[in-house]
Amino acid sequence: MPSNGPGSELNGTSNAPGRPRTGLVLRLFLPFAAGYYLSYVFRTVNAVAAPDLVADTGLGADALGFLTSMYMAAFAVLQLPLGILLDRFGPRRVEAALLTLAAAGSLVFAFSDGLLGLSIGRALIGAGVSCCMMAAFKAFAMWFAPHRLPSVYACLLAFGALGAISATVPVEWFLGVLDWRTLFIGLGVFAMALSLAVFTIVPDHHEPPGHTTFTDQLRGLGLVFRDPFFLGIAPLAAVSMGTSLSIHGLWAGPWLRDVAGFGRDAVATHLLIIAASLGIGFLALGLLTERLTRLGLRPVTVAAGGMTAFMIAIAILAVGLTGPMLWVLLVGVGFLAASGSLSYSLLSRHFGRHLAGRANTALNVLVFLAAFTIQWAIGGVLSGWEDPVTRQYDPAGYRIAFAATVVLQAVALVWFLRQYAVHGQRAPEVIPVSGTSATAEEGCAESVVVPEVDTRPETPRR
């Protein structure tokens, strides 16, 4: 593959540095951005496609929740080995290979009629797109100068938000013309074409392969999981983001139909409001946190405050508030859902470069395991309130299920406040970990908003 190598002007080390060549930037950025876009489409498409899926296969709420959450489970399982694969083989090869898995999974999903086949397809999709953020961040860290990374990451996040938006009204329009099976066939073809594009278009970076081993990963993770700050913030972030992924990725659509009483077009429109607000939240909260930090407010306070506000918004949703101002609540739900992702930059700041990747990977695993569990559990609750004729769910079921997520978030918040009051944000334990590649660890988290430049741990206030 053509390459400018490590000394290219793109990473700011050329003999005649200047603005990066537009063609090379587009060949590097657009394929990875398209992959992240596709991952968000796959993640949220079932919120709109669920009625057609249920009508065609006869699945109950518990089965629908289980098969949709298999995306999250497979995504979580792949996080740890992905760090090693990206370090050893590079982002171009790894993403190209895994996108073929996503393409196969989409086709399996499209041609399946039962829970087993649909679940296998959904799991393959989750595994296939699990590297889309990690591979992009590693590639950008290899090619772009450090001062360009925040703006590049922000642009990538915007493509993810665009994917979430595309899985709302455009998907509803498509399903009005064709069916869900054709939709997933098309997504599978797109994933395969994207795999070829990544492999053939993205320039190769001639860098010696890393030597991080699985044992090194586990040693670093041991430090992470013993750290009091991680033990405090991780449960709150995992439950907050897991709730967001579960509701936005599936159950918001049925809620809008069964509780708010909307038709399919209105459901898709209101899902678009949530998706657009989420995208704005990703960008705005990162910038707002940076500004508030300069004014003396701790980033951890902003993150915890945002997750608390998100919990309150879900509590209002659980009550069943509808009416003309519902769109305001949905804007709040989408915008505040992004506050949990601030935890990734908090961990990067706390642990420093030598452990930031593994700390963010550890949190990512917890987030997607929480999303898998919550999404499936909500379906289990709703199955007890399902009308066997209409395949719709009684509002009381949503109240119980959503209220349960609020209780989980409240317990995690109390735990965090207790941990932080006792331990503050002490500098983590540090022991040498052999063979660690710093480049391989940058940007391992799926939901990073803006990377922190200052990685020094905060001094706790007693």
Secondary structure, 3 states (H helix, E strand, C coil): CCCCCCCCHHHCCCCCCCCCCHHHHHHHHHHHHHHHHHHHHHHHCHHHHHHHHHHHHCCCHHHHHHHHHHHHHHHHHHHHHHHHHHHHHCHHHHHHHHHHHHHHHHHHHHCCCCHHHHHHHHHHHHHHHCCHHHHHHHHHHHHCCHHHHHHHHHHHHHHHHHHHHHCCHHHHHHHHHCCHHHHHHHHHHHHHHHHHHHHHHCCCCCCCCCCCCHHHHHHHHHHHHHCHHHHHHHHHHHHHHHHHHHHHHHHHHHHHHHCCCCCHHHHHHHHHHHHHHHHHHHHHHHHHHHHHHHCCCCHHHHHHHHHHHHHHHHHHHHHCCCCCCHHHHHHHHHHHHHHHHHHHHHHHHHHCHHHHHHHHHHHHHHHHHHHHHHHHHHHHHHHCCECCCCCCECHHHHHHHHHHHHHHHHHHHHHHHHHHHHHCCCCCCCCCCCCCCHHHHCCCCCCCCCCCCCCCCCCCCC
